[in-house]
Amino acid sequence: MSKVAIIDQCAGSDIRAESPLHHVSVPSAAANPGVVLEQKPFLGHMTLRGNAADEAFCAAIQQMLGVALPVQPSALVHDASGENSIQWISPDEWLIVVPGGREFEIETALHQAYSGHFAIVTVSGGQTLLTLSGPNALDVLHKSTVYDVHPRNFPVGKGITSNFAKATAIIRRPSEDVWELIVRRSFSDYCYSWLVDASREYGVSVKV
């Protein structure tokens, strides 16, 4: 077990939380929306750094999340419940996304299971996750990023970091019909406004 001091960074249940998009205006929902835009606020986001060649490190991650550590570039994996995911960011960096409030539990479990060199940092307050779905979701992405998001180049289970409009975002495809965007809190209202505007021609339904 690691001897590193661990601090629970999650606010208590008595603290009123506000999502990054709590202040935005929501357009009237289209009758038959081509795009459905939804924010999934208050998820737990964690940055993990470690050595993928260390079998003990990989085993500890699998024990903690229920999925194997992805070692292929741009790989995104989910556990059986679909609630916990881990994404390859670079050869020694991953992004973990879990239900909100689990960050301290996961960090503690990892320190108990593995005593080697690694770093895990909670970044939940600094970013948020948006989902895009609907028959025209891909059209909106084509407008918004220079990265090739055509399904032949962007299969289910892939996630990348790229330009998005005039900001940056992590773009992920967890399932056939859903795309995810993880954006910094400081860019969230800009990215939200961009997405609403880019979706208007197809009809848009928004939930934030």
Wavefront OBJ file of the C-alpha trace (Angstrom):
o trace
v 0.000 0.000 0.000
v 1.218 3.502 -0.852
v 1.967 5.834 2.059
v 0.857 8.937 0.158
v -1.657 11.089 2.047
v -5.032 11.140 0.267
v -7.479 14.013 0.612
v -11.154 13.744 -0.253
v -11.691 16.654 -2.663
v -15.421 16.088 -3.156
v -17.756 18.634 -1.634
v -20.179 17.324 0.960
v -23.850 16.725 0.226
v -24.689 19.936 2.079
v -22.775 22.008 -0.511
v -24.887 23.258 -3.417
v -23.182 22.327 -6.674
v -23.651 24.182 -9.964
v -22.882 22.587 -13.305
v -20.677 24.494 -15.770
v -23.793 25.197 -17.865
v -26.223 26.102 -15.091
v -26.521 29.655 -16.434
v -27.183 29.028 -20.135
v -30.463 29.535 -21.935
v -32.079 26.417 -23.409
v -33.789 26.741 -26.814
v -37.257 25.323 -27.361
v -37.029 21.687 -28.395
v -37.637 20.931 -32.067
v -40.571 18.638 -32.867
v -38.349 16.085 -34.617
v -34.810 16.962 -33.574
v -31.959 15.850 -35.757
v -29.580 16.513 -32.872
v -30.000 15.810 -29.168
v -27.513 17.667 -26.984
v -27.212 16.743 -23.325
v -24.843 17.651 -20.529
v -23.901 14.972 -18.005
v -22.723 17.128 -15.102
v -21.129 16.136 -11.810
v -19.329 13.057 -13.120
v -16.005 12.104 -11.577
v -13.057 12.893 -13.868
v -9.563 11.705 -12.951
v -6.206 11.933 -14.716
v -4.008 8.868 -14.246
v -0.266 8.633 -14.982
v 1.696 5.402 -14.753
v 3.702 2.703 -16.490
v 1.602 0.456 -18.744
v 4.485 -2.043 -18.897
v 4.149 -2.688 -15.149
v 1.904 -5.737 -14.748
v 1.125 -4.902 -11.111
v -0.044 -1.410 -12.102
v -2.285 -2.798 -14.855
v -3.710 -5.412 -12.494
v -4.533 -2.756 -9.895
v -6.403 -0.672 -12.478
v -8.403 -3.689 -13.645
v -9.252 -4.573 -10.046
v -10.368 -0.995 -9.389
v -12.428 -0.333 -12.540
v -13.347 -3.768 -13.795
v -11.704 -3.219 -17.196
v -8.198 -3.699 -18.539
v -5.996 -0.633 -18.891
v -6.141 0.420 -22.575
v -2.644 0.497 -24.056
v -3.500 1.110 -27.715
v -3.498 4.761 -28.867
v -6.912 6.448 -28.682
v -8.602 3.421 -27.085
v -11.687 3.985 -24.929
v -13.103 1.176 -22.772
v -16.097 0.881 -20.433
v -16.947 -1.621 -17.738
v -19.987 -3.899 -17.982
v -22.255 -1.273 -16.386
v -21.180 1.410 -18.855
v -20.743 3.867 -15.976
v -16.971 3.632 -15.583
v -14.615 4.357 -18.462
v -10.912 4.782 -19.030
v -9.383 6.383 -22.121
v -5.848 6.325 -23.482
v -4.520 9.902 -23.710
v -0.780 9.259 -24.191
v 1.611 6.317 -23.575
v 1.621 7.015 -19.826
v -1.607 8.982 -19.311
v -5.290 8.026 -19.126
v -8.585 9.760 -18.361
v -10.945 7.970 -15.980
v -14.635 8.973 -15.888
v -16.873 7.518 -13.175
v -20.117 8.444 -11.392
v -19.647 11.580 -9.316
v -18.545 11.060 -5.737
v -16.447 7.945 -6.437
v -13.161 9.798 -6.914
v -11.907 9.473 -3.322
v -12.976 5.829 -3.168
v -11.102 4.996 -6.376
v -7.958 6.903 -5.433
v -7.887 5.192 -2.033
v -8.413 1.755 -3.584
v -5.589 2.288 -6.058
v -3.160 3.324 -3.333
v -4.136 0.219 -1.358
v -3.757 -2.115 -4.332
v -0.503 -0.723 -5.754
v 2.525 0.836 -4.089
v 4.624 1.614 -7.168
v 5.136 4.956 -8.866
v 1.978 6.556 -10.306
v -0.102 9.718 -10.071
v -3.878 10.124 -9.978
v -5.487 13.561 -9.812
v -9.168 14.504 -9.557
v -10.080 17.077 -12.229
v -13.879 16.823 -11.934
v -14.414 20.521 -11.271
v -12.401 21.561 -14.315
v -14.379 19.916 -17.098
v -17.743 18.555 -18.114
v -19.147 15.968 -20.509
v -21.621 16.654 -23.312
v -23.313 14.007 -25.445
v -24.469 14.352 -29.040
v -26.923 11.939 -30.592
v -29.559 11.922 -33.294
v -29.383 11.380 -37.062
v -27.467 14.636 -37.665
v -24.993 14.474 -34.784
v -22.185 13.506 -37.157
v -22.998 16.480 -39.413
v -22.525 18.815 -36.458
v -19.174 17.235 -35.654
v -18.055 17.625 -39.269
v -18.745 21.356 -38.922
v -16.906 21.626 -35.644
v -13.590 19.770 -35.843
v -10.807 19.272 -38.369
v -10.380 15.666 -37.210
v -11.809 12.982 -39.484
v -14.830 11.699 -37.547
v -16.193 9.547 -40.373
v -17.096 6.132 -38.930
v -14.463 4.401 -41.058
v -11.821 6.438 -39.197
v -13.636 6.820 -35.879
v -15.120 3.493 -34.756
v -16.921 2.831 -31.489
v -14.368 2.663 -28.671
v -12.157 5.489 -29.890
v -11.381 8.827 -28.211
v -9.046 11.634 -29.257
v -8.097 15.170 -28.239
v -8.495 17.697 -31.036
v -9.515 21.186 -32.023
v -13.194 21.880 -31.570
v -14.478 25.126 -33.070
v -11.905 27.591 -31.653
v -11.348 25.553 -28.510
v -10.161 22.015 -27.768
v -12.130 18.974 -26.685
v -11.814 15.267 -26.086
v -14.063 13.620 -28.669
v -15.225 10.067 -27.883
v -17.515 7.502 -29.428
v -18.802 5.182 -26.696
v -21.542 3.595 -28.822
v -22.821 3.469 -32.372
v -25.272 6.360 -31.988
v -23.714 8.531 -29.280
v -20.747 10.892 -29.320
v -19.207 12.474 -26.227
v -17.350 15.747 -25.866
v -15.317 16.449 -22.745
v -14.578 20.153 -22.545
v -12.865 22.397 -20.062
v -15.152 24.276 -17.725
v -13.829 27.602 -19.045
v -14.776 26.579 -22.616
v -18.100 24.962 -21.770
v -20.461 27.863 -22.440
v -18.641 28.673 -25.700
v -18.773 25.051 -26.884
v -22.415 24.790 -25.820
v -23.353 27.934 -27.770
v -21.445 26.663 -30.795
v -23.200 23.302 -30.694
v -26.673 24.829 -30.356
v -26.011 27.162 -33.285
v -24.482 24.410 -35.450
v -27.473 22.154 -34.732
v -30.279 24.603 -35.449
v -30.626 23.712 -39.135
v -31.340 20.084 -38.200
v -33.612 20.846 -35.232
v -32.172 20.484 -31.753
v -33.317 19.279 -28.350
v -31.194 20.329 -25.377
v -30.935 19.050 -21.827
v -28.444 20.720 -19.481
l 1 2 3 4 5 6 7 8 9 10 11 12 13 14 15 16 17 18 19 20 21 22 23 24 25 26 27 28 29 30 31 32 33 34 35 36 37 38 39 40 41 42 43 44 45 46 47 48 49 50 51 52 53 54 55 56 57 58 59 60 61 62 63 64 65 66 67 68 69 70 71 72 73 74 75 76 77 78 79 80 81 82 83 84 85 86 87 88 89 90 91 92 93 94 95 96 97 98 99 100 101 102 103 104 105 106 107 108 109 110 111 112 113 114 115 116 117 118 119 120 121 122 123 124 125 126 127 128 129 130 131 132 133 134 135 136 137 138 139 140 141 142 143 144 145 146 147 148 149 150 151 152 153 154 155 156 157 158 159 160 161 162 163 164 165 166 167 168 169 170 171 172 173 174 175 176 177 178 179 180 181 182 183 184 185 186 187 188 189 190 191 192 193 194 195 196 197 198 199 200 201 202 203 204 205 206 207 208
